[in-house]
């Protein structure tokens, strides 16, 4: 039966915690976007521990700097964890900001050799040959950066998908655009908000080689976990499942061709003073799978350090079962 633990992953004081837990056989299973929280899970084979490193790129928009840092680590088997990427830290004066990117790198005992490319979302071709997009980042008020990954073992077939970036848009207009594109077969690949507390969104959508149609919906996360689970149950009965988390909302997706199979969901709150590992393990034993870690009620702490803000939240784990 798997054990789980809560820890922050984005700030300096947490790095030692993650590394120490990895030596005991844990790995990062889920990361909450913008919440600085990860779910650690005990490896089935604890004798082959994962290794973690934490990388800062001090100027995200300096050409070649971040790409070089990542590729030097990737050559020795480290891989970027997409959900743990943070590019919202502003350095310097407001009239001339710099954006510091932070990455969590993971290496397993079966580590492959990876390579990375970082490009502006407006450049063509959008995706480099044989590279797969893994992170969409707001590194500038008016544009996005796209990080793509390559490894020989998992390189995509050439020409199998085409990609396009849409936005910036508010949440409701973004859903409208996604639904318009979904009719023609485009599918959401990833989404990013301009700021941790909300703001305009950019999305990366892809047109797969196989023709399908998709529908999207918003679900508010401003309510209690019990109410969110109730709403997820209603949407799951219609075939929707969460595919992305943004401030105050989940983005839900379902195919519109054929009969959409229903989903069931369970939410487990992660509290400092309450055990949650046994509750997660119970749902896993009942056939549910880990789906997403969401930071509810994202907020600033009582104090602010200029240029490097640690955010507080009330994280919950979403588990799903395909009925």
N, C-alpha and C positions, 0 to 999 in steps of 0.2 A: 504494500500500500504506500503510495507516494506521500512524502512529507513536503510541506511548503513553508516559506517564510517570507516576511515582508521586509524590504529594505529600500532605501533610496539609492539611485544609481548615477545621478547627474552631478552631484556636488562632492567636493574633495573629501569631506569627512566620511562619505559612504564608500569610497574606493576600497579601503582596507577591509570593510565588512564583506563586500562581494568577493574579494580575493581570498579572504580567510574561509568563507563558506565554500568556495570552489575547491579548496584543498580538502574539505570534508566530504566532497562528492556531490555538491549542488551545481546546477547550472541555471541560467536565466531562462525561464519559460515564457514569460509575458512581460511587456513593458507598457505602462500607461502613457499615452501621448500627452506631453506637457505636464504630467503630474509628478515627475521625478520619483516614481515608484515602480519597483519590479517585483514579480513573483518568482521566487527561487524554488526549484523542484529538485528532489534527490534523484540522481542518475540511476537508472537500472544497473549499470556497471560502474559502481563508485570507485573501482580500482583504476579507472582511466579518467582522471579528473580533467575538467575544462580549465583553461587558463584565460584570464582577462587582462586587458590593458585599456587605459583611458587616454584618449588623444585630444589635445586642443589644437585647433588651427586658429591663430590669432587674427588673421585677416582673410575671411572667407572669399573675398572678391579679388585677392591678389592672384593673378593667373599662375597656375602650376603649383602653388604652395601647398594647398590641401591635398591635391592629387598626388604630389610627391611624397608627403607624409604617409598617406594611406598605402601607396604602393610599396614603400619600403617595408612596412609591417606585413602587407599581404604576401610579399615574397617569402616570408617565413611561416605562412599558414594562418595568419590572423584574418578574420572576416568581419566586416562591418555589420553590426546588428541594426537593421533599418529602423525599428521602432524606438531605439534608444538615441537616435540622432537629435541633437538640439542645436538650432542655429538662430536663436532669438536673443542672445546676449549682446547688448549694445555697448561698445567701448568708444570713448572719446566724446567730444561735445556734440550736442544735439544737431548743430548745423553741419557737422562733418563726421557722421558716425562710421564706425567700423563694426563688422559683425563677426563675432567669434563663434566658430562651429566647434561642437564637442561630439566626439564619437566614442562609443563603447565597442571594443574589439574583442572577439572571441576566437579561441583556438581549441579544437578538439583533438583527441588522439588520432583521428583519421583525417587530419587537416589536409586540405588541398592547397594549391597555389592559386591565389586570386590576383586580379588586376582591376583597377578602377579608373573611370573617366568622369570628370566633372565639367559640365557645360551649361551655358545659359539656356533657359527654356525656350527662347525665341529663335535659336539657331537651327539651321537645316544642314544635314539630316538630323532629326531630333535625337535618335538613338544611334550610337556607333555600331558598326557591323559586329555581330556576334556578342554584343553586350546586352544585358537585361537591366532595365531601370529598377532601382531599389529604394531611392529616397528622393522626394521632392522637397526642396527647402526654400523658405523665404530668407534670403540673405540680403535683401535690399527692398526699400519701400515700394518699388514699382516693378520688380521682376523676380523671377525664381531661378534657382539652380537645380539641375538634375544630376544625381549621382547614379552611374550605371556600373554593373559588375560583370566580370567575365571569368569563367573557369572552363577549362577544356571539357571537363566531365559533364557540365550542365549548360553549355553554350546553346542558345536557342537556334532553331533552324533559320537560315537566312531568309529574310523576307516573310516570316510567318505572321508578323503583326506590324501594323503601322500605328504611330502614336501622335497625339496632339495635346497641347496645353490650352486650357480654357480658363478664363477669368481675367481680372479679379471680379468677383460677384459676391453678393450677400447670400446667406444660406438658402432662402426661398428661391431666388433667381438661379442659383447654382443647381438646385434640384430640378427646376423647370428645364434648364439647358441639358442636364444629364438625361432627362426623360425624352427630350427631343432627339438627342443623339442615340439614346437607347433603342428607339424605333428602327434606326438604320443599322443597328448591330454594334454600336460603340459601347464599351464597358468601362466603368470606373476602375482605374488601376491604383491611384493614390490621390490624396487630398491634403492640402496644407492651408492653415490660416495664417494671416499676416502677423498676428500676435497671439500670445498664449491665452489672453483673456477674451479673445474674439477678434473680429475684423473681417475684411474681405477674404475670400478663398480663391485659391487656384486649384485646378484639378488636372491630373494627367489621365487621359482616356485612350483606350486602344481599340482598334478594329481588328478582331481576331480573323484568322484565315477561315474558320468555320462560322457560318452565318447564324447568329442568334439575336434575340431581342431582349431588352432588359428594362425594368421599371425601378424607380427609386423613390424613397420617402424619407421624411424627417421624423425623428422621435426625440422629444425633449428629455433631457437628463436633469432638469431642475427639480424634479419631484423626489420623493423618498425611494430607496431601492425597491420597496414593496410595490409601489405604484408603477415604477419603471418595469418591473417584472410582469405585472399585469398587462401593461401595454405591449410588451414584447410578446406575451402569450397570444394576444389578439392578432398582432401582425404575423407572428410565426404560423398561426393557423392558416393564414393566407399565402404562406410560402416565403415571407420576407425573413431575412437574417441580417444582423449588423455586419457591415464591411469596413466602416471607418468611424472614428470618434473625433469630433471637433468640439470646441468650447460650447457647452450647454446642449449638445445634440449628438445623436447617433445617426449615421447615414445607413439606411436599410436598402437591400437589393433583392429582387427576385426575377427569375426568367419569366417571360410572358408567352413562350411557346409551349404547348402541351399543358398538362396538369401540374401545377407547382406543388411539390411535396411539402407537407407541413414540418415545422420545427418546434421543439420544446426548449425552454430556456430556464436556467436557474441562476440566481444572483447570490453571491456570497460577499458580505461586507468584511473588510479587513480592518479590524480595530486593534489598537495598541494593547488593550487589556482583555481582549477576548480571543480564545483560540478559534482559528478558522480552518486550520489544516485538516482536522477530522471531518468537517462539513464538506470541504472540497473533495476529500477522498471518498466520502459516501456517494456523492454525485458521480464521480468517476466510476465507482463500482456499479452504479445503476445504468451505465452506458452513455453518460454525458462526456463531452470532450471540452477541454479548455478552449475558449474562443477569443476572449478579449479582456483586457484589464483597463478599466475606465476611471479617470480621476473626476469624481463628482465634486461639486461645490468648490471648484478651483478658486483660490483666493491668495492675496498677498499676506505675508506674515505681519506681525505687529511692528517689525522694524524692517527697514530697507537699506541695503548696502548698494550704493550707486554703481550701476554697470554690471551687477552680478546678484540677481534677486532669486532667492530660494522660495518656491511656491509651496503652499500647503493645499491639501485636498482630502477628500473622504473616498478612498479607492474601493471599488467593487470588482470582483471577478465574475465575468459572464461565461457560463457553460452552456453548451447546446447539444441537442440530440436530434438527428434527422429521423422523423417518425415514418 
